Amino acid sequence: MTNAELTTRLLSHVIAFRHLQRQRGQLRHLGLPGVDAFCLPYLAREVHFQQAYFQDAEALAAALPALEAFFRSHGVPAWRMVVPPGSAEGERVLGSAGYRPDERLSDAMGLVLAEVPDVPPSVPLVAPKTLAELVELNITAWGEWSGTLTVWNEGPPLPVHTLLACEAGRPLACGFTHDVGDTAGVFMVATAPEARGRGLASEVMRGLLAGARARGMVASVLQATPQAKAMYHRLGYRDLGAWANWVYRAD
């Protein structure tokens, strides 16, 4: 499986993850041919939460007027278009329309399960019935924007596979996978600050990958923070390149 194929799968996963958020009631969505846009009106001035994704440059060019109308209608003064590596024509379209590259980048990673060893976790892991502990651990780990995390506790159960690494009954590391087709996307991996450096997130990841294998998944994709990128490399993930953000500021 090529890096380009894994990148396409990651894009599908990121959009699917945004739809899970939308189902919790926060995000607003605009779906156009080859383009998906999401905004968070209650944080309208935080560009990080106003984002759009495109499949090809032609679809992007056709969607730009509707995208601007969508974000403006929700009081959003600036928004970002996520651009995967190798999208030179998309960048040209965005530059011509007044978008500018922004410093916010995310590292895309992916692996083919058949190409990496099947190493089971070496510590006991818990599959919780709700996302409450995962949400609380992510709030503790990341701190900012807790309101965008507590939304995961709302509504009916989500079709995700969650694991926790616990000590004396207390969750110290967590993450979940969400399946789209035959690929498991990894999201919301976090470790409590006082437990970092012990390899607990790696153990959670091994458990998540073992579960993906058992469900018949053939690949896994994720977006890595700079702090976690080395860990994912050790687990066998390939670097798929940085995703750029191109921002349009209507004001």
Secondary structure by P-SEA (a helix, b strand, c coil): ccaaaaaaaaaaaaaaaaaaaaaaccbbbbbcccbbbbbbccccccccccccccccaaaaaaaaaaaaaaaaaacccbbbbbbcccaaaaaaaaaaabbbbccbbbbbbbbcccccccccccbbbbbcccaaaaaaaaaaaccccccccccccccccccbbbbbbcccccccccccccccccbbbbccccccccccccaaaaaaaaaaaaaaaaacccbbbbbbcccaaaaaaaaccccccbbbbbbbbcc
